[in-house]
């Protein structure tokens, strides 16, 4: 199909989900830091763009990073009205006996969903994780199925969960990229409950336990997310911070100490904020132009984007970007709302760095017989002279 290009400079950019591969030669961004870790990822929060990665898709034991998925499912269940924060959960023997880090809930006691959620996120309680999983799904095994289904929906292609805690299991794994994807879903999908991840301590059963994320004390811009540690996994951390309205998400797997995971994660965050910038110019559904429609009840259809227009680039490059709209020629009614009718091409110099679909923001029904006949005649002569 032929495409006509409306050469038009726009004060907008487009959503990126891929790394900035190939741009290093055109920027002054120094090489990314090399970390003392098995794998890592730095992601811009707004765009979802991965800026730095190493072994990002390697399947590794996530330890208590697993609880990010446990907590995410719980908050989605609350949001959907299937459970309530005030629900009282009876602590089973299985939950009570679960080893590792604990909230110290008592066998047979009743604990609210809200308290369990705090115990999972802040205290990394394995007992709390199992208790909440059983409340949601009936058993931890059934909850693991929910975890895997959720991972699939989020596009976490290198993750498989066997339990709600992250205790060692050869079939239980995730990756740095997948954990960044999950963190982004938590931050933007559940902003109300996300505030829990910034809390530095939680008191339960007269035992006050601190959040193990040391960056919450060292960097006031950090507001989450979760630590993890087992002998097999090493020391892991998923962290996020906001500076001047820009959010970064950093994931580190397999460092050798609690201090090291904090320091290595801080290196990623510092690098991202120092050398990259992002901006959202238009939201999904904003009208950007109108496209001519043939044989329709209306002469035009509104065109916009199917995703937010956000881009992350090396600092100083935002003003160098141009965007051209490319519309399909001879759009024929009927047009369905959401139908792809063109694209936006974003260029840095002569290089197209991203394309995004232009979609119809409204439906256009087929016109009456006289409108269709008249447009057929017009199209005949249009074809003769073009």
Buried (B, 14 or more C-beta within 10 A) or exposed (E): EEEEEEEEEBEBBBBBEEBBEEBEEBBEBEEBBEBBBBBBBBBBBBBBBBBBBBBBEBBBBBBBBBBBBBBBBBBBBBEEEEBEBEBEBEBBEBBBEBEBBBBBBEEEEEBBBBBBBBBBBBBBBBBBBBBBBBBBBEBBEEBBEBBBEBBEEBEBEBBBBBBBBBBBBEEBBBBBBBBBBBBBBBBEBBEEBBEBBBBEEBEBEEEEBBBBBBBBEEBEBBBBBBBBBBEEBBBBBBBBBBBEEBBBBBBBBBBEEBEBBBBBBBBBBBBBBEBBBBBBBBEEEBEBBBBEBBBBBBBBBBBBBBBBBBBBBBEEBBEEBBBBBBBBEBBBBBBEEEBEBBBBBBBBEEEEBBBBBBBBBBBBEBBEEEBBEBBEEEBEEEEEEE
